[in-house]
Structure formats: structure tokens, C-alpha cells
């Protein structure tokens, strides 16, 4: 069970190679190296930017896809925050 929880917390490597996840990881690593306040500000900006409530609302396909992507990326931000210890 502990191994399964660790796998759920570890972001998949393939996702880090493409899309916004790669940029997020690089930005968080740079902010972590810069210091506490920079990391906190960047993390807050990312959480606000990728929150599903900020995605277009509606039941049409583009709106649903935008919310799904926002949810996926938000989860990635939270996993990276935990993994990097921010």
C-alpha cells in the first residue's frame, strides 16, 4: 500500500517531457533554487492560473477539454510541490 501511494505521488516521466508540465517543473526548480519567497509567489501564480474554475465554463467540448487539462495540470503542480518540498 505504501508503494502504491508513492507511485500516485510520483509524476509520470512522460508527462514531464511535453506540455506545460515541463515548463512548470523547470520554473519550480529555478524558484526553489532562488529562495523561499520566489517559490511561494510562483507556486501561488501557478495554482491560480491552472485552477479548473478559471477554465471556460460550459458543456461544449472545448470547455470540457479546457477544464480537464486545467485539472490535470493543477494535479501536476501539487505533485511537484510535494516532490520538491515547497
N, C-alpha and C positions, 0 to 999 in steps of 0.2 A: 504494500500500500504506500509506503514512504517513497519507493522508487517511482510509482505511478504519479504521485504528487509532484516529484521533482521533474518528471517528463512534462507535466502540464505547465510548469513554471518556466521551462526552458524553451525559448523561442525557436521555431524551426529554422535551420540554417538557410534553406531555400528562400524563405520569405525575406531574409536579411539581404539577399543578393539583388533584389529588384524592388521597385516601387518606393513608396515613401518610407518604408521600414529602414532601408539602408541609410537614408539621409537622417532619419531620427536617431538611429544608433550612433552615427558619426557625430551628430550635434550633441547628443548627451555625453558621449565620451569626451568631447572637447570642453563642454561646460563643467564636467566633473573635474577635469584637469585644471581648469581655470579657478575653481573655488566654489564655496558653498552658495553664495548669493546668485552667481551666474547660473548655476544648476537649478536653483529654485525658480528663478524667473523663467528660464527656458522650459522647465517642466510645466509650469503653470500655463505658459503660452501654448504648448503642445496639447495639453489636456483641454483647453478651451477650443482650440482650432479643430480638434478631431472629435469633439463630443457629438454623439448622434443627434442630439436636439438641435445642433447648429446646421445639420444637413437639411436639404429641402424636404418639406413635409408633403405628403400626398400618397396616393396608392398607385400612381403610374410607375412604369418600370424604371425610368431614370431616378425617380425619388427613392424608390425601394433600394435600388443598387447603391445610391449615394449613402443611404443610412447603413446598409450592410458594410460598405467599405469603411465608413466612419467608425462603426462598432469594432471591426477587425483591427483597424489601426489604433484605436484607443486601447484595446486589449494589449496590443504590441507595446505601446508606450508604458502601460502599467507593468508589464512583464519586464521590460528593460529597466524601469525604475527599480524594481525589486532586485533584478540580477546585478545591477551596478551599485546597489546600495545607496541610492539617492533619497 
